[in-house]
Amino acid sequence: MEGQKPDVLVIGGGITGSAIFRELTRYKLDVLLIEKGSDLAAAASSRNTGEIHPGVDLKKGSLKQHYEILGNRMYEELCKQLDVPFKRVGQTSVFKDKGLRIPTEILAWKRRNFDGTQGTRVIGKKELYMREPALAPGFEFALYDWSAGVVCPYGITIALAENAVKNGGRVSLNTACLGMDVQGGVITAVHTNRGILYPKVVVNAAGVMAEEVAKMAGDRFFSIHPRKGTNSVLDKKVSDPIQGVAADPLQKTNRQAHTKGGCVATTAYGNMLVGPNAIETWEKENFSTDAQSIAKTFAKQRLTVPGISERDIITWFTGVRAPTFEEDFILEKGRRTRNIVHAAGIQSPGLTAAPAFAPDVAEMVVEKLSGAEKKTDFDPTRKGYGRLAKLDIAKRDALIRQNPDYGVIVCRCEEISKGEILDALRAPICVPTLDGVKRRVRPGTGRCQGGFCGPLVQKLSPSFWVCPSAKSQKMAGTPS
């Protein structure tokens, strides 16, 4: 990377960085995204519930609420363009106290008529249990919004970045920002483990490390105080699943300030997910999971959905959120350093909001460059991976006749074929590791967690240790 001079350097390959990266490739600019991990979505963007929030539970006037509501409306079309699975499943907040119904009705009316949510309303007991029969008995009504959805968080992150690469953007993985030279309020050089870069503008989308990047740039005016949360994923064979997203907002067990309090939810791929909790921590990259967190989370959520059991857990994961002390997003130009733009403090609902705020951040960057011409040939589409298990028999048969690799099932739990795995290894951003393939086509995400398919996936990878797409896409980075 030594000596490269991109117009824009995006630091961070999570949902925030990838969404901004894609928007910047709408312009005639040389845009480079660097990510210190071995893959995109390696931290918080693969360690969350995947819910696309409807916007009913945030403070009016905040950037969070503004972009959450806009982002929710964008997701259906965005996922069609990028060929990513997305479902509107609805969010249900349940209440036992009948005396709260009138205030809740007023809140729903305000959200619909003044805040712009799409379908916020109060539903009674009969409709509630018709929608979610697995709920505990005794709830009298619920605040419901049909527009809540679920998406694969790492899937949409990778799709955004792949589309950006298709439109001329460049990605360098395993590339850490180590320091910056700043002279007269301007970043003149960015030091990485792969050489010194000389960008015209820097975008700080570094998640929990955004504060450190701001320090390097001489433009730190905010602090990140990490908040850790653990989720558990349940086997698809759970007999009485939740159909959407369900939570009791008044349940105080294990509830922390400034958190939605966790939920029981379906995922984009049909599993149930339980969590997360919220624990303040000083460790920005400690993704360890402890039994106590899981036990407390289940104790709380079992009061809402009594049928959930730790025996059904097939895996768990812990993420670290990146809130500021103001508990709102920071989306602004540098205050002391002139050629940096910050997208920091992006915690929940960052997954929902990122596609909405990314165009605004891109405009800030373009202003820093004194304007840039938009491309006339920008292609917003991206072809996803096969998802053979979702095809009917006739379409499967036709695909297998065209390419017999799709007839060789490697992952039995998720019905992932050899052909789909090879597609992932030939993708525009190639990461030939077990985790890289798992993030793209999901072998190893089922009940056995890779016990059977892991060795088979490894056997398919050696010829891709030097990615066929690496040279054409100017990729830097070697697999870890």
C-alpha positions in Angstrom: 0.0 0.0 0.0 3.0 2.2 0.3 2.6 5.6 -1.4 -1.0 5.2 -2.6 -3.0 8.4 -2.8 -6.7 7.7 -2.8 -9.2 10.6 -2.9 -11.0 9.1 0.1 -9.8 6.6 2.7 -12.6 4.9 4.7 -11.3 3.4 8.0 -13.5 0.5 9.1 -15.3 -2.4 7.3 -18.4 -2.7 9.4 -21.9 -1.7 8.3 -21.1 2.0 8.7 -17.9 2.0 6.7 -19.3 -0.3 4.0 -22.5 1.7 3.5 -20.5 5.0 3.2 -18.0 3.2 0.9 -20.8 2.2 -1.5 -22.2 5.7 -1.5 -18.9 7.3 -2.3 -18.5 5.0 -5.4 -21.4 6.8 -6.9 -18.9 9.6 -7.6 -15.9 9.7 -9.9 -13.5 9.2 -7.0 -10.7 6.8 -6.0 -12.1 5.3 -2.8 -10.2 2.9 -0.6 -11.6 1.1 2.4 -9.2 -0.4 5.0 -10.2 -2.9 7.6 -7.8 -4.2 10.3 -9.6 -7.5 10.5 -9.3 -10.4 8.1 -12.8 -9.8 6.8 -15.6 -7.3 6.7 -18.2 -7.2 9.4 -15.7 -8.8 11.8 -16.9 -7.0 15.0 -20.2 -5.4 16.0 -21.6 -5.8 12.4 -21.7 -9.6 12.8 -22.5 -9.6 16.5 -26.1 -8.2 16.7 -29.7 -9.3 16.4 -30.1 -8.3 12.8 -33.3 -6.4 13.5 -34.3 -3.5 11.3 -36.0 -1.4 13.9 -39.3 0.5 13.2 -38.4 3.6 15.2 -41.0 3.4 18.0 -38.6 3.5 21.0 -36.1 6.3 20.5 -36.1 10.0 21.6 -37.7 12.4 19.2 -35.2 14.7 17.5 -32.2 12.4 17.9 -30.1 11.5 14.9 -30.8 7.9 15.8 -34.5 8.2 15.4 -34.3 10.3 12.3 -32.1 7.9 10.4 -33.7 4.8 11.9 -37.1 5.7 10.4 -35.5 6.6 7.0 -33.4 3.5 7.0 -36.4 1.2 7.8 -38.2 2.4 4.7 -35.1 1.8 2.5 -34.4 -1.8 3.4 -36.8 -3.6 1.2 -35.5 -2.0 -2.0 -31.9 -2.1 -0.8 -32.0 -5.8 -0.2 -33.6 -6.4 -3.6 -30.8 -4.5 -5.3 -28.1 -6.4 -3.3 -29.8 -9.8 -3.4 -29.8 -10.2 0.4 -32.6 -12.0 2.3 -34.9 -9.6 4.2 -38.2 -10.2 5.9 -40.8 -7.8 7.5 -41.7 -9.8 10.7 -43.2 -7.1 13.0 -42.1 -6.0 16.5 -44.3 -6.6 19.5 -43.8 -4.9 22.9 -46.1 -6.5 25.4 -47.8 -5.1 28.5 -49.7 -6.6 31.4 -51.1 -3.5 33.0 -54.4 -2.4 31.4 -53.9 1.1 32.9 -51.0 1.7 30.4 -53.2 1.2 27.3 -54.3 4.8 26.9 -50.8 6.3 27.2 -49.5 3.6 24.8 -52.3 4.5 22.3 -51.2 8.1 22.5 -47.6 7.1 21.9 -48.6 5.0 18.9 -50.6 7.9 17.5 -47.7 10.3 17.9 -45.2 7.9 16.3 -47.5 7.5 13.2 -48.5 11.1 12.8 -45.5 13.1 13.9 -42.5 10.8 13.7 -43.3 8.9 10.5 -43.3 5.3 11.6 -45.1 3.1 9.1 -47.4 0.9 11.1 -47.3 1.6 14.8 -50.5 0.7 16.6 -51.9 -1.0 19.7 -53.3 -4.5 19.4 -55.5 -6.2 21.9 -55.1 -9.6 23.6 -56.8 -11.7 21.0 -54.7 -10.4 18.1 -51.6 -10.5 20.2 -51.8 -14.2 20.9 -53.0 -14.9 17.4 -49.7 -13.4 16.2 -47.5 -14.8 18.9 -49.0 -17.8 20.6 -45.7 -18.7 22.3 -45.9 -15.6 24.6 -46.4 -16.1 28.3 -50.0 -15.8 29.5 -51.3 -12.7 31.1 -50.4 -10.0 28.6 -53.3 -7.6 27.9 -52.2 -5.7 24.9 -49.1 -4.8 22.9 -47.5 -1.9 21.0 -47.1 -3.4 17.5 -45.3 -2.3 14.3 -45.5 -4.4 11.2 -42.5 -2.7 9.6 -39.8 -4.2 11.8 -37.7 -6.6 9.8 -34.8 -8.9 10.0 -31.7 -9.2 7.8 -28.4 -11.0 8.0 -26.2 -8.2 9.4 -22.9 -9.5 8.1 -24.6 -10.5 4.8 -25.8 -6.9 4.1 -22.4 -5.5 5.1 -20.5 -7.7 2.7 -23.1 -7.0 0.0 -22.6 -3.3 0.3 -18.9 -3.6 0.0 -19.0 -6.0 -2.9 -21.3 -3.6 -4.8 -18.8 -0.8 -4.1 -16.0 -2.9 -5.5 -18.1 -3.6 -8.6 -18.4 0.2 -9.0 -14.6 0.8 -8.8 -14.0 0.9 -5.0 -11.0 -0.8 -3.5 -10.8 -2.9 -0.2 -7.7 -3.7 1.8 -8.2 -6.2 4.6 -5.7 -7.0 7.4 -4.8 -3.3 7.2 -4.7 -1.4 10.4 -4.5 2.4 10.8 -1.5 3.0 13.2 -1.1 6.7 13.1 -1.5 10.0 11.2 0.6 13.0 10.3 -1.3 16.2 10.8 0.0 19.6 9.8 -1.9 22.9 10.0 -5.2 21.1 10.7 -4.8 18.8 7.7 -4.1 15.0 7.6 -1.1 14.7 5.3 -0.4 10.9 5.7 -2.0 7.8 7.3 0.4 5.2 8.6 -0.7 1.5 8.3 0.9 -1.8 8.7 1.1 -2.1 4.9 2.7 1.3 4.2 1.9 5.0 4.3 -1.1 6.4 2.5 -1.7 9.9 1.3 -5.5 10.4 1.1 -7.2 13.7 0.4 -10.1 13.0 2.9 -10.4 10.4 5.7 -13.7 8.9 6.8 -13.6 7.7 10.4 -16.0 4.7 10.6 -13.9 2.6 13.0 -16.6 1.5 15.4 -15.4 1.1 19.0 -12.0 2.4 17.9 -13.4 5.6 16.4 -12.2 7.6 19.4 -8.6 6.4 18.8 -8.8 7.3 15.1 -10.1 10.8 16.1 -7.1 11.2 18.5 -4.7 10.3 15.7 -6.3 13.0 13.5 -6.0 15.6 16.3 -9.8 15.9 16.3 -11.1 14.0 19.3 -14.2 15.7 20.7 -16.1 12.6 21.8 -15.5 9.5 23.8 -16.6 5.9 23.3 -17.7 3.9 26.3 -18.1 0.3 25.3 -21.2 -1.8 26.1 -21.0 -5.5 25.8 -24.0 -7.8 24.9 -24.4 -11.5 24.4 -26.9 -13.3 22.1 -27.8 -17.0 21.9 -28.9 -18.7 18.7 -31.4 -21.5 19.0 -31.8 -24.6 16.9 -34.4 -24.3 14.1 -36.2 -27.3 15.5 -37.5 -25.3 18.5 -41.2 -26.5 18.6 -42.9 -23.2 19.5 -41.0 -20.3 17.9 -41.6 -16.6 18.0 -42.7 -15.3 14.6 -41.3 -11.8 14.8 -39.5 -9.7 17.5 -41.1 -9.8 21.0 -40.1 -8.0 24.2 -41.5 -6.8 27.5 -40.2 -3.2 27.8 -41.1 -3.0 31.5 -39.2 -6.1 32.5 -36.4 -4.8 34.6 -34.4 -8.0 35.1 -30.9 -7.4 33.9 -32.0 -4.1 32.3 -29.4 -1.4 31.9 -29.9 2.2 31.1 -29.7 3.3 27.5 -30.6 -0.2 26.1 -33.7 -1.6 24.5 -33.5 -4.4 27.0 -33.1 -7.4 24.6 -35.8 -9.6 23.0 -36.7 -12.9 21.6 -36.6 -12.8 17.8 -36.6 -14.7 14.7 -33.7 -14.3 12.3 -33.4 -13.9 8.6 -32.6 -17.6 8.3 -35.3 -19.0 10.6 -33.5 -19.5 13.9 -34.7 -17.9 17.1 -32.3 -15.5 18.9 -32.3 -14.6 22.6 -30.6 -11.5 23.8 -28.7 -9.3 24.1 -27.9 -8.1 27.6 -26.0 -4.9 28.2 -22.9 -4.6 30.4 -20.7 -1.5 30.6 -17.0 -2.5 30.0 -13.7 -0.8 29.5 -12.6 -3.5 27.0 -13.4 -2.5 23.4 -12.6 -5.8 21.8 -13.3 -8.5 24.4 -15.8 -10.8 22.6 -15.7 -13.5 25.2 -19.0 -15.1 26.4 -19.7 -16.2 29.9 -22.3 -18.6 31.3 -23.7 -16.0 33.7 -24.6 -13.6 30.9 -26.5 -16.3 29.1 -28.3 -17.5 32.3 -29.4 -14.0 33.2 -30.6 -13.2 29.7 -32.7 -16.4 29.5 -34.1 -15.7 33.0 -35.3 -12.4 31.8 -36.6 -13.4 28.4 -38.3 -16.5 29.7 -40.8 -14.2 31.5 -41.9 -13.1 28.0 -41.5 -16.4 26.1 -41.5 -19.3 28.7 -40.7 -22.0 26.2 -37.2 -21.0 25.5 -34.5 -23.2 26.9 -30.7 -23.2 27.1 -30.8 -26.8 25.9 -31.7 -25.5 22.4 -28.7 -23.2 22.0 -26.5 -24.1 19.1 -24.1 -21.2 19.4 -23.7 -17.8 21.0 -21.8 -14.6 20.3 -20.9 -11.4 22.1 -20.6 -8.0 20.6 -19.3 -4.7 21.9 -21.4 -1.6 21.1 -19.8 1.8 20.5 -22.0 4.4 22.2 -20.9 7.9 23.1 -21.8 9.5 26.4 -24.4 11.5 24.6 -26.0 8.2 23.4 -26.5 9.6 19.8 -24.7 9.2 16.5 -21.9 11.5 15.5 -22.1 12.3 11.8 -20.1 15.4 11.2 -17.0 17.0 9.7 -13.9 17.4 11.8 -13.9 20.3 14.2 -10.2 21.0 14.3 -8.9 18.8 11.4 -10.3 19.9 8.1 -10.1 16.8 6.0 -11.8 14.2 8.2 -15.4 13.2 8.5 -16.6 11.2 11.5 -19.3 8.5 11.5 -18.9 7.5 15.2 -21.0 6.4 18.2 -22.9 4.1 15.8 -24.7 1.6 18.1 -28.2 0.1 17.8 -30.0 1.0 15.6 -26.9 1.5 13.4 -27.7 -1.5 11.2 -31.1 0.1 10.4 -29.8 3.6 10.0 -26.5 3.1 8.1 -28.0 3.1 4.5 -29.9 6.3 5.4 -27.0 8.3 6.8 -24.4 7.1 4.4 -25.5 9.4 1.5 -25.3 12.4 3.9 -21.8 11.4 5.0 -20.8 11.0 1.4 -22.0 14.5 0.6 -19.9 15.9 3.5 -16.9 14.1 1.9 -17.6 15.5 -1.5 -17.9 19.0 -0.1 -14.4 18.5 1.5 -13.1 17.7 -2.0 -14.8 20.9 -3.4 -17.2 18.7 -5.4 -17.0 15.5 -7.4 -19.0 14.5 -10.5 -21.5 11.7 -10.1 -21.1 8.6 -12.3 -23.7 7.9 -15.0 -22.9 4.2 -15.0 -23.2 3.4 -11.3 -24.8 0.0 -10.9 -26.7 -0.5 -7.6 -27.2 -4.2 -8.1 -25.2 -7.1 -6.8 -25.8 -10.8 -7.5 -25.8 -12.9 -4.2 -25.0 -16.5 -3.7 -27.1 -19.4 -4.7 -29.2 -20.3 -1.6 -30.0 -23.7 -3.2 -32.1 -24.7 -0.2 -34.7 -22.0 -1.0 -35.2 -23.2 -4.6 -38.0 -25.5 -5.7 -37.1 -28.9 -7.1 -37.4 -27.9 -10.7 -35.0 -25.0 -10.3 -32.6 -27.0 -8.3 -32.6 -29.7 -11.0 -31.9 -27.1 -13.7 -29.1 -25.6 -11.7 -27.5 -28.9 -11.0 -27.7 -30.0 -14.6 -26.0 -26.7 -15.5 -23.3 -27.2 -12.9 -23.0 -30.5 -11.0 -21.2 -28.8 -8.1 -24.6 -27.6 -6.9 -25.6 -31.2 -6.5 -22.9 -31.9 -3.9 -24.1 -31.0 -0.4 -21.2 -30.0 1.9 -23.2 -28.6 4.8 -26.1 -30.9 5.7 -27.6 -28.7 8.4 -28.1 -25.7 6.1 -28.1 -27.6 2.8 -25.2 -25.7 1.4 -23.6 -27.1 -1.8 -20.1 -27.2 -3.1 -21.1 -24.9 -5.9 -22.3 -22.2 -3.4 -19.0 -22.4 -1.5 -17.0 -22.1 -4.7 -19.1 -19.1 -5.6 -18.1 -17.4 -2.3 -14.5 -18.2 -2.9 -14.7 -16.5 -6.4 -16.5 -13.4 -5.0 -15.2 -9.8 -5.6 -13.9 -9.7 -2.0 -12.4 -13.1 -1.5 -11.7 -14.3 2.1 -10.7 -18.0 1.8 -11.1 -18.9 5.5 -13.7 -20.9 7.3 -15.2 -17.7 8.8 -15.1 -15.9 5.5 -17.0 -18.7 3.7 -19.4 -19.0 6.6 -20.2 -15.3 6.5 -21.1 -15.5 2.8 -22.9 -18.8 2.4 -23.4 -20.1 5.9 -21.8 -23.6 6.1 -21.2 -24.3 9.8 -24.1 -22.2 11.1 -26.4 -25.1 11.7 -26.8 -27.5 14.5 -23.4 -29.2 14.2 -21.6 -25.8 14.0 -19.2 -27.1 11.4 -18.4 -30.4 13.0 -19.1 -32.2 9.8 -18.7 -29.6 7.0 -15.7 -27.7 8.4 -13.1 -30.1 7.1 -14.9 -30.4 3.7 -14.9 -26.6 3.4 -11.2 -26.5 4.2 -10.5 -29.0 1.4 -12.1 -26.6 -1.1 -10.1 -23.6 -0.1 -6.4 -24.2 -0.8 -6.5 -23.2 -4.5 -8.0 -19.9 -3.4 -5.3 -18.8 -0.9 -4.3 -16.4 -3.6 -7.8 -15.1 -4.6 -8.5 -15.1 -8.4 -10.2 -11.7 -8.0 -7.4 -10.1 -5.9 -5.3 -8.7 -8.8 -8.2 -7.3 -10.7 -9.8 -5.7 -7.7 -6.4 -4.4 -6.3 -7.1 -6.2 -3.1 -4.4 -6.0 -0.4 -4.4 -8.5 2.5 -3.7 -12.1 3.0 -5.9 -14.6 4.8 -5.3 -15.2 8.5 
